[in-house]
Amino acid sequence: MSIIVEQNVLALSISERIQLVEDIWDSIEKVPESIQLSEEQKIELDSRLDGYHNDPGKGSPWNVVCERIKSRK
């Protein structure tokens, strides 16, 4: 793999940079076992999962949350 240089990245269009980030994320997603979580992160994730299991109807779908955020502007 070639070294990514900041000026090379900045030469890309916004849509190309977004695609680059998506490609990088996809490459990380393929090896989830390599992502190390701190004990605090594990506790937080367990707490959120427990909350979901206790009340799966609580909360809002992402599209509703996104619209709510956009409407604040």
C-alpha positions in Angstrom: 0.0 0.0 0.0 1.3 3.5 -0.8 1.7 6.1 1.9 -1.2 8.6 2.0 0.2 12.1 2.0 -2.0 14.9 3.3 -1.6 17.0 0.2 -2.6 14.0 -2.0 -5.8 13.6 0.1 -6.5 17.3 -0.1 -6.2 17.2 -3.8 -9.2 14.8 -4.0 -12.7 16.2 -4.4 -15.0 16.0 -1.3 -16.9 13.0 -2.8 -13.5 11.2 -3.4 -12.4 11.9 0.2 -15.7 10.6 1.5 -15.3 7.5 -0.6 -11.7 7.1 0.8 -13.0 7.2 4.3 -15.7 4.7 3.5 -13.1 2.4 2.0 -10.9 2.7 5.0 -13.9 2.0 7.3 -14.9 -1.0 5.3 -11.3 -2.4 5.6 -11.5 -2.0 9.4 -14.9 -3.6 9.5 -13.5 -6.7 7.9 -11.4 -7.5 11.0 -13.5 -6.5 14.0 -11.4 -8.7 16.3 -8.5 -6.2 15.8 -10.5 -3.4 17.4 -9.7 -3.2 21.1 -12.3 -1.7 23.5 -11.5 -0.2 26.8 -13.3 -1.6 29.9 -15.3 1.6 30.0 -16.4 1.2 26.4 -17.4 -2.4 27.0 -19.5 -1.4 30.1 -21.2 1.4 28.1 -22.0 -0.9 25.2 -23.4 -3.5 27.6 -25.5 -0.9 29.3 -26.9 0.3 25.9 -27.6 -3.2 24.8 -29.4 -4.0 28.1 -31.4 -0.8 27.7 -32.4 -1.9 24.2 -33.4 -5.4 25.4 -35.4 -4.0 28.3 -37.4 -1.6 26.0 -36.7 -2.2 22.3 -39.4 0.4 21.3 -37.6 3.2 23.1 -35.6 5.6 21.0 -35.9 6.8 17.5 -34.8 5.5 14.1 -31.8 7.2 12.6 -33.8 9.0 9.8 -36.0 10.6 12.5 -33.1 11.7 14.6 -31.3 13.1 11.5 -34.4 15.1 10.6 -34.7 16.4 14.2 -31.1 17.6 14.1 -31.5 19.2 10.7 -34.6 21.1 11.8 -32.7 22.8 14.7 -30.7 24.9 12.3 
